[in-house]
Amino acid sequence: MMKAGDYMAFKDNLKHLRENAGYKQAKDFAKAAGIPYSSYATYERGSWPNEANLTRIALTLHASIDELMGYTPSPLSTIQQIKQDFANVGYELKEEGSTWWRYEITEPGEEYPFHVKTEDDLKQIYQQIKLDVFRDLKKVWADNIHDALVDYERKLNKEENQAYLRIQMKLLEQMKPLSDKMMKAEAEGDTKTLGSLQETLFKLLEKSNIKGIGGTDKKK
């Protein structure tokens, strides 16, 4: 179980691991890790790096994320965690103690196992798996957020279109009797009434954004 003393402040642990790796100057390490010194310097003052820079630091120091955070579990607890995580997806991890390899890993449904030479190699493989899973998880989140927003916009547009069509239908219902009155006024030669009705018609057409008589479109 993790104890309070298992952790060091990230900034102190980072500096300690950097110096142990032979980088006496923080600027030299930042260059080796491919991180702008202005960014890296804030990490040794207590800021947390983003995932990309944390990965660069870990790879350059040949350290795990746990080590960078100041937590170093016992070898047994680490191996047990690896065994459990592998078993959860059907992989069997055995410690063989062979002259040529230490661990044998059998993939689900496969007869021939993989072999890993040392405990450090197994830990590095496991660390890379965790980083890859973390990146994949971020991508899944990003994809799901995108899909959810697209679905929302489609639903919103569908609702808006339906509301717009309802308005159009209502206006068309109003225009039908108006059209009948206009035909009657034209037949009777009542130009005054016809002009008034046409003005009303244009207002309705403008509201509905439909081209009026003669292709007039007052809604530009």
N, C-alpha and C positions, 0 to 999 in steps of 0.2 A: 504493500500500500504506500502511496505517496505521502511523504512527510513534509512539513513546512520547510525543513532544512534542506530538502532535495533541490529547491529552487535557488538560483542566484538571480540577481537583477539581470535582465537580458543585456543591457549595455555593458555591465561588468564582465559577464561571461563572454560576450562577443570580443571584447578587447583581450581577455585572457587567452581565448582560442586563437585569435589572430597572432598574438605575440608568440605563442607556442608553435605556430605554424611557420615562424621565421619572418613574419612581416612586422618589423619594428615600427615602421611608419604607416599610419592609417591611409595616407595618400597612395602609397605603393600597393596596399592591398586592394583599395578601391579600384585602381587601374587594372590589377590582375583579375578582379571579379567582373570587370566591365560595368561598373556602377559609377555615376558621377560623384566626385569626392564631396560636393556640396550636399548630396543626398546621404551618402554613407556617414558623413560626420554627424548627422543628426541621430543616426542609429546608436552611435556610441555615447550620445548625450541623453538617450532614453526614448527616442521615437521608435515605432515599430515599422519595419520594412513591409512593402507590399509582397504578394506571393512570388512574383517574378524575381525580385531582388533577394528575397529570403532563399529561394532556390539557388541563385548564383552564389550567394555567400556559403551555403551548405556545400555545394559542389567544389568551390575553391578551397575550402577548409577541410574537405573530405570528412565532414561531420554530419550527423543526423540533425533533423529538426529538434528532436528531444534534447540533444546535446547543446544545441544553440540556446534553447530555452532554459538550460541549466538543470535538466532532469536526466539522470542517467540510471535507468532501471538495471536491476541485476541481470546477468546473462540468462539465468533461468526464466525470469519473468518475460524477457523479450522473446525467447524461443517459444515459450508456452503461448504467448500472444500470437506469434506467427503460425504455430500449429493450429490454434483455434480459428484464426482468420482463413487459413488455407482449407481447413476441414469444413468451414461454413459453405464453401463453394465446391466441395467434393474432392479436394486434393488431400492426399495422405503424405505426411512428412515423417520420416523415420531417421533416427540418428544411428548410422551404421558403424561408425568407428573404423572404417576401412583405411588401408594405407594410402589409397589414392583419393578418397573423398570421405567427407564426414556425414553428409546428409543425402538421403534418397527421397525424391519427391515423385509420387505417382499421380498422373493426371487421370481424371475420371474417364473410364472407358478405354484407357490405353494400357497396353501390357508392359511396355518398356519405360522405365522411370528416367527422370532427370537426376543428375548428380551435381552436388555443390561441394566444393573442396573444403572451405573453412567457414567458421561461424561469422567472421567479418564479411565474407562474400554473401552469406545468406542475409545478413542485416542490410547490406547495401542494396541487394535485390528487393528486399521488403520495403526499404525506404523509397526506392524508385517507384515501386508499386503504389505506395501511399501518395506520392506526388502526382503520379499519373491519374489515380482515382480522383484526387482533388481537382485536377484540371478538367477531367471529364465531367465531374459533378458540376463545376462552374458552367461548362458548356451546356449541360442538360438544363440547368436553371435558365441560362440565357435563351436557349431555344424555346423553353416552355413559356417564359415571359413574353417572347415575341409572338408565339402562337396565341396566347391568351389575349394579347392586345389586338391582334388581327381579328380574332373571333368577336371581340367586343365591338370593334369598329364596324364589322360586317352587320352585326346585330343592330347597332345604332343606326347605320345607314338604311337597313331594311325597315326599321320602325319609322324613320323620317320619311322614307319613300311612301310607306303606307299612309302616313298622316297627310302627305302632299297629295296623294291620289284621292283621299277622302275629300280634301278641300276642292280639288278639281271637279269631282263628281257633283259636289254641292253647287258649285258655280255653274256647271253645265245644266243642272236642273233649273237654276234661276234664269239661265239664258233661253231656255226653250219657250216659255211663255212670252218673253221679251221679243224673241224672233217672230213669234206668231203675230204680236201686236204691230211689229215693224212691217210685216207683209201686208197686214190689213190697212195700215196708214198709207203705204205706198200705192196700194190698189185704189184707195179713196182719194189719192192726190193730196193728202194732208201732210204737206212738207214740214210744217211747224212741229207737229207731233213726231214725225219721222226723225227730224233733226235731234229732238230731245231724247228719243229712244236710242238713237245711234250713240249719243254722248254717254248714256248710261251703259250701253253695250261696251264701248271702249274702256270704261272704268272697270268693268267686270273682266275684260280681256287682260287689262293691265295687271290686275290682282292675280289672275291665273297664269300669267306669263305665256299666253297663247297668242300667236299672230292674228291680228284682226283683219278686217276687210281691206283688200288691196295689199296684203302683206305688211301692214303697219305693225311695228313692234315697239310699243312705247317703253318696254322694260329693257333698256340697254345696259 
